[in-house]
Amino acid sequence: MTSSSAARRGFARLPVRFVLVTLLCAGVSTAWSATFNLASADIPAIHAAVDAKALSYEKLVQLYLARIQAYDQQGPSLNTVITLNPRALETARELDAEYRARGRRSPLHGIPVLVKDNFDTADLPTTGGAFYLAGSLPPRDGYMIRRLREAGAIVLAKVNLDELAGGGIGFSSLWGQTKNPHALDRIPAGSSGATGAGLASWFAPLGLGTDTGGSIRGPCSYNGVPGIKPTNGLLSRAGIIPRVLSLDTGGPMARTVYDVALSLGFMTGVDPDDALTEKSVGLYYTDYTQFLNKKALNGARIGILREGLGKDKEVDATFNQAVADLKAQGAVIIDSVRYPSVVMEGRQGVSEIIRQVDIREELGHYLATLKPGYPKSLDEMIALHDGLKEPRGRVSPNARLYHALRASNTGLKSTDALYRSAREHGMAMIRDAVMSVMTQHRLDCIVYCTRGEPPAKIADSSPMDTSARLGGSITNIANITQLPDVIVPAGVSHGTLPVSISFLGAAYSEPRLLAYAYAYEQATQRRVDPASTPALPGESFSY
């Protein structure tokens, strides 16, 4: 896909936001005016304002930096950003000059991105949220980062995460606890919690997360933003600190489904450094916006999965309204479907066996690429944390995570029959059982409530409490089966707490799932902005 063709396809779907202010009766000319609003601006709206010379990419970055300054360590103190890119404004100025001289290199030209701090960036530290990786500069950008930068996107900031992508509450030993902007006493979920919180607070239009068991989808749900956990192998995992590599994937998060679809296509492709991407040959696209259709739900056969509900009446009611909305858009609703017991009972055992090996071995492979002075094994990491007996300034112990890491450090190897059986046969068994439900009911996708209960309070999910348990979730089924899952806001519970629905489908069915999510989003418009991060002066203007 060339830059010009990508731009044409992107701008062909530019949302209609123009208001007619003068119409000459003779029909000789028309005058239009538009309003730019940072809170609602998607990527096409940003480019439209730039084309009209009402906005520059430098000014856009300034607007987002002002929001980060006002709300990240001040005001509600969301605590999302670990490292701001000191060259963000300079890069934006360079991209402004390039745009004036040669046009956009792609529809991502000049677009700021929040990057979870487990993606390798050669010019910014990549810490995984671990205090002992502070200052670590990897040898090169990860594949997804490189592709975004080639498209002209700007890495605005590296943001907090559950340390080493494990934990689910938005806490790291390096940076502490990220807050949920919709309710400051609540967790943002994890491990991509700061990406979700930053997008909800419109610190940027795009973000990157990673997902091993729900780490994109939980933060999307609790912060009320769209995102996608793609088919494993659609996007390269190279240059991401591994959690459980067999289950890991990166993926885009954004403020609109359109922007999720747009950014996804710029990161697909075969990467020689990740053999799993070879499975995507002939199955990936470089432009997913071409599939977006407001009427996509009409005639779609959707199975409603009610696992995970029954914990909170308001969440249940919001999900039931979403099901009614899907039906109102013409979807054929099969309510409800159930996964076979092998899925619900076998998923944790299979994933635990794989986790024990991958955490130790794959982390070791990654650590070997780092410069001297950083730990080279899981054992060294655990020992360094165990030496942290009490807080040292911002740095704090993360007892829950390291308790879990010690428990999983069993010595099981990737050459052991138990591991090979779980990875080669256990994962396939669960995937086939899920697909049997779709085949039996002739489903185009399955819809479920991404999280069946509101986010926990921060005080109830302390990283120092090794016995605390978060609410259960069924999101890890998509990781074990390697299937894609698209998340879209469905409303709120308890006045302010976002609720989302997930569209899960067959491998490489991203075009269909994104189309369904887009149709639902456009028909319902259920994303809400948090009261804790209101608009600042200069973020809205007419041109």
C-alpha positions as CSV (number, residue, x, y, z in Angstrom):
1,M,0.0,0.0,0.0
2,T,1.5,3.3,-1.1
3,S,1.3,6.4,1.1
4,S,-0.9,8.2,-1.5
5,S,-3.3,5.3,-1.8
6,A,-3.5,4.9,1.9
7,A,-4.2,8.5,2.3
8,R,-7.0,8.4,-0.3
9,R,-8.6,5.4,1.4
10,G,-8.3,7.0,4.8
11,F,-9.7,10.3,3.7
12,A,-12.5,8.8,1.7
13,R,-14.1,8.0,5.0
14,L,-13.5,11.4,6.6
15,P,-16.4,11.9,9.1
16,V,-18.8,14.6,8.1
17,R,-18.3,17.4,10.6
18,F,-18.7,20.4,8.4
19,V,-21.5,22.9,9.0
20,L,-22.9,25.0,6.1
21,V,-22.7,28.7,7.1
22,T,-23.1,30.5,3.8
23,L,-24.9,29.2,0.7
24,L,-25.2,31.6,-2.3
25,C,-28.5,31.1,-4.0
26,A,-26.9,31.3,-7.4
27,G,-24.9,28.1,-6.6
28,V,-21.7,29.7,-7.7
29,S,-19.8,29.0,-4.5
30,T,-20.3,27.6,-1.0
31,A,-18.5,28.5,2.2
32,W,-18.1,26.0,4.9
33,S,-16.8,26.2,8.5
34,A,-15.7,23.5,10.8
35,T,-15.0,23.1,14.5
36,F,-12.0,21.2,15.7
37,N,-12.4,19.6,19.2
38,L,-9.5,17.7,20.6
39,A,-11.8,15.6,22.7
40,S,-13.7,14.1,19.7
41,A,-11.1,14.5,17.0
42,D,-10.1,11.3,15.3
43,I,-7.2,11.0,12.9
44,P,-9.1,12.2,9.8
45,A,-10.4,15.2,11.7
46,I,-6.8,16.1,12.8
47,H,-5.6,15.9,9.2
48,A,-8.6,18.0,8.0
49,A,-7.6,20.8,10.4
50,V,-4.0,20.6,9.2
51,D,-5.1,20.7,5.6
52,A,-7.1,23.9,6.4
53,K,-4.0,25.4,8.0
54,A,-5.9,25.7,11.2
55,L,-3.6,23.2,13.0
56,S,0.0,22.0,12.7
57,Y,1.4,18.7,14.0
58,E,3.7,20.7,16.3
59,K,0.6,22.5,17.7
60,L,-1.2,19.1,18.0
61,V,1.7,17.7,20.1
62,Q,1.7,20.9,22.2
63,L,-2.0,20.4,23.0
64,Y,-1.4,16.8,24.1
65,L,1.7,17.8,26.2
66,A,-0.4,20.5,27.9
67,R,-2.9,17.8,28.9
68,I,-0.2,15.5,30.2
69,Q,1.3,18.4,32.2
70,A,-2.1,19.4,33.7
71,Y,-3.4,15.9,34.6
72,D,-0.6,13.3,34.8
73,Q,1.4,14.5,37.9
74,Q,-0.9,17.4,38.8
75,G,-4.7,17.7,39.2
76,P,-6.0,14.1,39.4
77,S,-2.4,12.8,39.2
78,L,-3.2,9.9,37.0
79,N,0.5,8.8,37.0
80,T,0.6,7.4,33.4
81,V,3.7,8.7,31.8
82,I,7.1,7.2,32.7
83,T,9.1,9.0,30.0
84,L,8.2,11.9,27.7
85,N,9.9,11.9,24.3
86,P,12.2,15.0,24.5
87,R,12.2,15.1,20.7
88,A,8.5,15.0,20.2
89,L,8.1,18.7,19.3
90,E,11.2,18.6,17.1
91,T,9.9,15.6,15.3
92,A,6.5,17.2,14.8
93,R,8.2,20.3,13.3
94,E,10.1,18.1,10.9
95,L,6.9,16.3,9.9
96,D,5.2,19.7,9.3
97,A,8.0,20.7,7.0
98,E,7.8,17.3,5.2
99,Y,4.1,17.7,4.8
100,R,4.4,21.1,3.3
101,A,7.2,20.0,0.9
102,R,6.0,16.5,-0.2
103,G,2.6,15.8,1.5
104,R,1.9,13.1,4.0
105,R,3.8,9.9,4.0
106,S,0.7,8.1,5.3
107,P,-2.5,8.7,7.3
108,L,-0.4,8.3,10.4
109,H,1.8,11.3,9.5
110,G,2.3,13.5,12.6
111,I,0.0,11.4,14.8
112,P,1.2,11.1,18.5
113,V,1.2,7.7,20.1
114,L,1.3,6.5,23.7
115,V,3.6,3.5,24.0
116,K,3.4,0.9,26.7
117,D,6.9,0.8,28.3
118,N,7.6,-2.8,27.3
119,F,8.0,-1.9,23.6
120,D,11.6,-1.4,22.6
121,T,12.5,2.1,21.6
122,A,16.1,2.7,20.8
123,D,16.0,6.4,21.8
124,L,13.9,6.1,25.0
125,P,14.4,3.7,27.9
126,T,12.4,0.5,27.9
127,T,11.9,-0.6,31.5
128,G,8.9,-2.9,31.7
129,G,8.0,-0.9,34.8
130,A,10.9,-2.7,36.7
131,F,13.1,-0.4,38.8
132,Y,16.2,-2.5,37.9
133,L,15.7,-1.8,34.2
134,A,15.6,2.0,34.6
135,G,17.5,3.7,31.9
136,S,17.8,0.6,29.7
137,L,18.2,1.5,26.1
138,P,17.5,-1.5,23.8
139,P,19.7,-1.9,20.7
140,R,16.9,-1.0,18.2
141,D,13.2,-0.2,17.9
142,G,10.8,-3.1,18.0
143,Y,9.1,-4.1,14.8
144,M,5.7,-2.4,15.6
145,I,7.5,0.8,16.7
146,R,9.6,0.9,13.6
147,R,6.6,0.5,11.3
148,L,4.7,3.3,13.0
149,R,7.7,5.6,12.8
150,E,8.2,4.8,9.1
151,A,4.6,5.8,8.6
152,G,5.3,9.2,10.3
153,A,3.7,8.6,13.7
154,I,5.3,10.2,16.7
155,V,6.2,8.3,19.9
156,L,4.9,10.9,22.4
157,A,5.6,9.0,25.6
158,K,6.4,5.7,27.2
159,V,3.7,4.9,29.7
160,N,3.3,2.8,32.9
161,L,2.2,-0.8,33.0
162,D,1.9,-3.6,35.4
163,E,5.5,-4.6,35.9
164,L,6.7,-7.0,33.3
165,A,3.1,-7.0,32.0
166,G,1.9,-9.1,35.0
167,G,-0.5,-8.0,37.6
168,G,-3.7,-6.5,36.2
169,I,-4.0,-3.4,38.4
170,G,-1.7,-0.8,36.8
171,F,1.2,-0.9,39.3
172,S,4.9,-1.1,38.7
173,S,7.9,-1.0,41.1
174,L,9.4,1.8,39.0
175,W,6.5,4.1,38.7
176,G,3.8,3.1,41.2
177,Q,0.0,3.0,40.7
178,T,-1.8,4.5,37.7
179,K,-5.3,5.7,38.5
180,N,-8.5,5.2,36.5
181,P,-9.5,8.7,35.3
182,H,-13.2,7.8,35.5
183,A,-12.9,7.1,39.2
184,L,-9.6,8.0,40.8
185,D,-9.9,5.5,43.6
186,R,-10.2,2.6,41.1
187,I,-7.7,0.6,39.1
188,P,-7.3,1.1,35.3
189,A,-6.9,-2.6,34.9
190,G,-3.7,-3.9,33.3
191,S,-1.2,-4.5,32.2
192,S,-1.8,-1.8,29.6
193,G,-3.6,0.3,32.2
194,A,-1.7,3.5,31.6
195,T,-2.3,3.3,27.8
196,G,-6.0,3.0,28.5
197,A,-6.1,5.8,31.1
198,G,-4.0,8.1,28.9
199,L,-6.3,7.6,25.9
200,A,-9.4,8.1,28.0
201,S,-7.9,11.4,29.2
202,W,-7.0,12.2,25.5
203,F,-3.3,12.4,26.1
204,A,-3.0,11.1,22.5
205,P,-5.3,9.7,19.8
206,L,-3.4,6.4,19.6
207,G,-1.8,4.0,21.9
208,L,0.0,0.6,22.0
209,G,-0.7,-2.2,24.4
210,T,0.2,-5.8,24.8
211,D,-2.1,-8.7,25.7
212,T,-1.2,-12.1,27.3
213,G,-4.5,-12.8,29.0
214,G,-6.6,-9.6,28.6
215,S,-4.0,-6.8,29.1
216,I,-5.4,-4.8,26.2
217,R,-9.0,-5.7,26.7
218,G,-9.2,-5.1,30.5
219,P,-7.8,-1.5,30.2
220,C,-10.0,-0.8,27.2
221,S,-13.0,-1.9,29.1
222,Y,-12.3,-0.1,32.4
223,N,-11.1,3.1,30.8
224,G,-13.8,3.1,28.1
225,V,-11.8,3.1,24.8
226,P,-11.7,0.8,21.8
227,G,-8.9,-1.6,21.0
228,I,-8.0,-4.9,19.5
229,K,-6.2,-8.0,20.6
230,P,-5.4,-9.3,17.1
231,T,-4.9,-12.9,15.9
232,N,-1.6,-14.0,17.4
233,G,0.9,-13.7,14.5
234,L,-0.8,-10.9,12.8
235,L,1.6,-8.4,14.5
236,S,5.3,-9.2,15.3
237,R,6.2,-9.7,18.9
238,A,9.9,-8.9,18.2
239,G,11.1,-6.0,20.3
240,I,8.5,-6.4,23.1
241,I,9.6,-7.6,26.6
242,P,8.0,-11.0,26.6
243,R,5.5,-12.1,29.3
244,V,4.3,-15.5,28.1
245,L,5.5,-15.4,24.5
246,S,3.2,-18.3,23.3
247,L,0.2,-16.2,24.4
248,D,1.6,-12.6,23.8
249,T,0.6,-10.1,21.2
250,G,0.8,-6.3,20.8
251,G,-2.1,-4.3,19.5
252,P,-3.4,-0.8,18.9
253,M,-5.8,1.1,21.3
254,A,-7.4,4.4,20.4
255,R,-10.3,6.7,21.0
256,T,-12.3,5.5,18.0
257,V,-12.7,2.1,16.2
258,Y,-11.8,3.9,12.9
259,D,-8.4,4.8,14.4
260,V,-7.8,1.3,15.7
261,A,-8.5,-0.1,12.2
262,L,-6.4,2.6,10.5
263,S,-3.3,2.0,12.7
264,L,-3.5,-1.8,12.6
265,G,-2.7,-2.0,8.9
266,F,0.5,-0.1,9.3
267,M,1.9,-2.8,11.7
268,T,1.0,-6.0,9.9
269,G,3.5,-8.0,7.8
270,V,6.0,-10.8,8.0
271,D,8.9,-10.2,10.3
272,P,12.0,-12.4,10.0
273,D,12.5,-12.0,13.7
274,D,9.2,-13.5,14.6
275,A,8.4,-16.8,12.9
276,L,4.8,-16.7,14.0
277,T,4.1,-13.9,11.5
278,E,4.7,-16.3,8.6
279,K,1.3,-17.7,9.3
280,S,-0.3,-14.4,8.4
281,V,0.9,-14.6,4.7
282,G,-2.1,-13.9,2.5
283,L,-4.3,-13.2,5.5
284,Y,-3.2,-9.8,6.6
285,Y,-4.2,-6.4,5.2
286,T,-2.4,-3.1,5.1
287,D,-5.7,-1.1,5.2
288,Y,-8.5,-2.3,7.5
289,T,-10.5,0.9,7.1
290,Q,-11.8,-0.4,3.8
291,F,-14.0,-2.9,5.7
292,L,-15.7,-0.4,8.0
293,N,-19.4,-0.2,7.3
294,K,-22.1,1.3,9.4
295,K,-24.5,-1.4,8.3
296,A,-22.2,-4.3,8.9
297,L,-24.3,-5.8,11.7
298,N,-27.3,-6.2,9.5
299,G,-27.7,-10.0,9.0
300,A,-24.7,-10.9,11.1
301,R,-25.2,-14.0,13.2
302,I,-23.9,-13.2,16.7
303,G,-23.7,-15.6,19.6
304,I,-24.1,-14.0,23.0
305,L,-21.8,-15.5,25.6
306,R,-23.0,-14.7,29.2
307,E,-20.0,-16.2,31.1
308,G,-18.7,-13.7,33.6
309,L,-22.0,-12.0,34.2
310,G,-24.2,-12.2,37.3
311,K,-21.7,-10.3,39.5
312,D,-23.0,-6.8,39.2
313,K,-26.6,-5.8,38.2
314,E,-25.7,-2.6,36.5
315,V,-23.0,-4.2,34.4
316,D,-25.4,-6.9,33.4
317,A,-28.0,-4.2,32.5
318,T,-25.5,-2.4,30.3
319,F,-24.6,-5.6,28.6
320,N,-28.2,-6.5,28.0
321,Q,-28.8,-3.0,26.4
322,A,-25.8,-3.7,24.2
323,V,-27.4,-6.9,23.0
324,A,-30.6,-5.1,22.3
325,D,-28.7,-2.5,20.3
326,L,-27.0,-5.2,18.2
327,K,-30.4,-6.6,17.5
328,A,-31.7,-3.2,16.6
329,Q,-29.0,-2.9,14.0
330,G,-30.2,-6.0,12.3
331,A,-28.0,-8.7,13.9
332,V,-29.4,-12.2,14.2
333,I,-28.9,-12.8,17.9
334,I,-28.4,-16.3,19.3
335,D,-28.8,-15.9,23.0
336,S,-27.1,-17.6,24.6
337,V,-24.2,-19.8,23.7
338,R,-21.9,-21.6,26.0
339,Y,-18.3,-22.9,25.7
340,P,-17.7,-26.6,26.3
341,S,-16.4,-27.5,29.7
342,V,-13.0,-28.3,28.3
343,V,-12.6,-24.5,27.5
344,M,-13.8,-23.2,30.9
345,E,-12.0,-25.9,33.0
346,G,-8.9,-26.5,30.9
347,R,-7.8,-23.0,30.0
348,Q,-6.1,-22.2,33.3
349,G,-4.2,-25.4,33.5
350,V,-2.9,-25.1,29.9
351,S,-1.9,-21.5,30.3
352,E,-0.2,-22.1,33.6
353,I,2.1,-24.8,32.2
354,I,3.1,-22.6,29.3
355,R,3.6,-19.6,31.5
356,Q,6.1,-21.4,33.8
357,V,8.4,-22.0,30.9
358,D,7.9,-18.9,28.8
359,I,8.4,-16.4,31.6
360,R,11.8,-17.8,32.5
361,E,13.2,-18.8,29.1
362,E,11.8,-16.0,26.9
363,L,12.7,-13.3,29.5
364,G,16.2,-14.7,29.5
365,H,16.4,-14.4,25.7
366,Y,15.3,-10.8,25.9
367,L,17.6,-9.8,28.8
368,A,20.6,-11.2,26.9
369,T,20.1,-8.4,24.4
370,L,20.5,-5.7,27.0
371,K,23.7,-3.8,27.8
372,P,25.9,-4.8,30.8
373,G,24.7,-3.9,34.2
374,Y,21.2,-5.3,33.8
375,P,19.9,-8.6,35.0
376,K,20.3,-11.6,32.6
377,S,17.8,-14.0,34.1
378,L,14.5,-14.4,35.9
379,D,16.4,-15.5,39.0
380,E,18.5,-12.3,39.0
381,M,15.3,-10.2,38.6
382,I,13.7,-11.9,41.6
383,A,16.8,-11.4,43.7
384,L,17.0,-7.7,42.8
385,H,13.4,-7.2,43.8
386,D,13.8,-9.2,47.0
387,G,16.5,-6.8,48.0
388,L,14.0,-4.0,47.9
389,K,12.6,-4.2,51.4
390,E,10.9,-0.8,51.5
391,P,10.1,2.1,49.2
392,R,12.9,4.2,48.0
393,G,11.3,7.4,46.8
394,R,9.0,6.6,44.0
395,V,10.3,3.0,43.7
396,S,8.2,0.5,45.7
397,P,8.2,-3.3,46.2
398,N,5.8,-5.3,44.1
399,A,5.2,-8.3,46.4
400,R,2.3,-9.7,44.5
401,L,4.1,-10.0,41.2
402,Y,7.3,-11.5,42.5
403,H,5.4,-13.9,44.7
404,A,3.7,-15.2,41.5
405,L,7.1,-15.2,39.7
406,R,8.7,-17.3,42.4
407,A,5.8,-19.7,42.4
408,S,6.0,-20.2,38.6
409,N,9.8,-20.6,38.6
410,T,9.6,-24.4,38.7
411,G,12.4,-25.4,36.4
412,L,10.0,-26.8,33.8
413,K,11.7,-26.6,30.3
414,S,10.5,-26.1,26.8
415,T,11.9,-29.5,25.9
416,D,9.8,-31.3,28.5
417,A,6.9,-33.3,27.2
418,L,4.4,-31.6,29.6
419,Y,5.2,-28.2,28.0
420,R,5.1,-29.5,24.5
421,S,1.8,-31.2,25.1
422,A,0.2,-28.1,26.5
423,R,1.5,-25.8,23.8
424,E,0.9,-28.1,20.8
425,H,-2.2,-30.0,21.9
426,G,-3.8,-28.2,24.8
427,M,-4.0,-24.9,23.0
428,A,-5.4,-26.6,19.9
429,M,-8.0,-28.5,21.9
430,I,-9.3,-25.3,23.5
431,R,-9.3,-23.5,20.1
432,D,-11.2,-26.3,18.4
433,A,-13.7,-26.4,21.2
434,V,-14.4,-22.6,20.8
435,M,-14.6,-22.9,17.0
436,S,-17.0,-25.9,17.4
437,V,-19.5,-23.5,19.1
438,M,-19.2,-21.1,16.2
439,T,-19.7,-23.8,13.7
440,Q,-22.6,-25.4,15.5
441,H,-24.5,-22.1,15.6
442,R,-23.2,-20.8,12.2
443,L,-21.9,-17.7,14.0
444,D,-20.0,-14.8,12.5
445,C,-18.7,-13.9,15.9
446,I,-19.3,-14.2,19.6
447,V,-20.1,-11.2,21.8
448,Y,-19.4,-11.1,25.5
449,C,-19.0,-8.6,28.3
450,T,-15.3,-7.8,28.4
451,R,-15.3,-7.5,32.2
452,G,-18.4,-8.6,34.1
453,E,-17.8,-6.4,37.1
454,P,-16.6,-2.8,37.8
455,P,-12.9,-2.0,38.4
456,A,-11.7,-2.8,41.9
457,K,-10.7,-0.1,44.3
458,I,-7.0,0.6,44.4
459,A,-6.9,0.0,48.2
460,D,-8.4,-3.5,47.6
461,S,-5.8,-4.5,45.1
462,S,-2.6,-3.6,46.8
463,P,0.6,-4.9,45.1
464,M,1.8,-5.7,48.6
465,D,-1.0,-8.1,49.3
466,T,-0.1,-11.5,47.8
467,S,-3.4,-13.0,48.8
468,A,-5.6,-10.4,47.1
469,R,-7.5,-11.6,44.1
470,L,-9.0,-9.6,41.3
471,G,-12.3,-10.5,39.7
472,G,-12.3,-13.4,37.2
473,S,-12.3,-12.8,33.4
474,I,-12.7,-15.0,30.4
475,T,-10.4,-12.8,28.2
476,N,-7.5,-15.3,28.3
477,I,-9.5,-17.7,26.1
478,A,-8.6,-15.5,23.1
479,N,-4.9,-15.8,23.9
480,I,-5.0,-19.6,24.3
481,T,-7.0,-20.0,21.1
482,Q,-4.9,-17.2,19.4
483,L,-8.2,-15.7,18.1
484,P,-8.9,-12.0,17.6
485,D,-11.0,-9.9,19.9
486,V,-12.2,-6.3,19.3
487,I,-13.4,-4.2,22.2
488,V,-15.8,-1.2,22.0
489,P,-17.4,0.9,24.8
490,A,-21.0,-0.1,25.6
491,G,-21.9,2.5,28.3
492,V,-21.3,2.9,32.0
493,S,-22.3,1.4,35.3
494,H,-22.7,3.1,38.7
495,G,-22.8,6.5,37.0
496,T,-19.2,6.8,35.7
497,L,-17.6,3.3,35.3
498,P,-17.2,2.2,31.7
499,V,-18.4,-1.1,30.4
500,S,-17.4,-2.7,27.1
501,I,-18.4,-5.5,24.9
502,S,-16.0,-7.8,23.0
503,F,-16.4,-9.2,19.5
504,L,-14.5,-12.5,19.2
505,G,-14.1,-14.4,15.9
506,A,-12.1,-16.9,13.9
507,A,-8.4,-16.4,13.2
508,Y,-7.7,-13.5,10.9
509,S,-11.3,-12.3,11.0
510,E,-10.2,-8.8,12.0
511,P,-12.0,-7.2,8.9
512,R,-15.3,-8.6,10.0
513,L,-14.9,-7.9,13.7
514,L,-13.7,-4.3,13.2
515,A,-16.7,-3.7,10.9
516,Y,-19.1,-5.0,13.5
517,A,-17.5,-2.9,16.3
518,Y,-17.5,0.2,14.0
519,A,-21.2,-0.3,13.2
520,Y,-22.0,-0.7,16.9
521,E,-19.9,2.3,17.9
522,Q,-21.4,4.6,15.2
523,A,-25.0,3.6,16.1
524,T,-24.6,3.9,19.9
525,Q,-21.8,6.4,20.6
526,R,-21.3,5.0,24.1
527,R,-17.7,6.3,24.8
528,V,-17.7,8.8,27.7
529,D,-15.0,11.2,28.8
530,P,-13.8,11.3,32.4
531,A,-14.8,14.3,34.5
532,S,-11.3,14.3,36.1
533,T,-9.6,15.5,32.9
534,P,-11.8,18.3,31.4
535,A,-11.0,20.3,28.3
536,L,-8.3,22.9,28.5
537,P,-8.3,26.3,26.8
538,G,-7.4,26.2,23.1
539,E,-8.5,22.6,22.5
540,S,-11.5,23.6,20.5
541,F,-11.7,26.2,17.7
542,S,-13.5,27.0,14.5
543,Y,-11.9,27.3,11.1
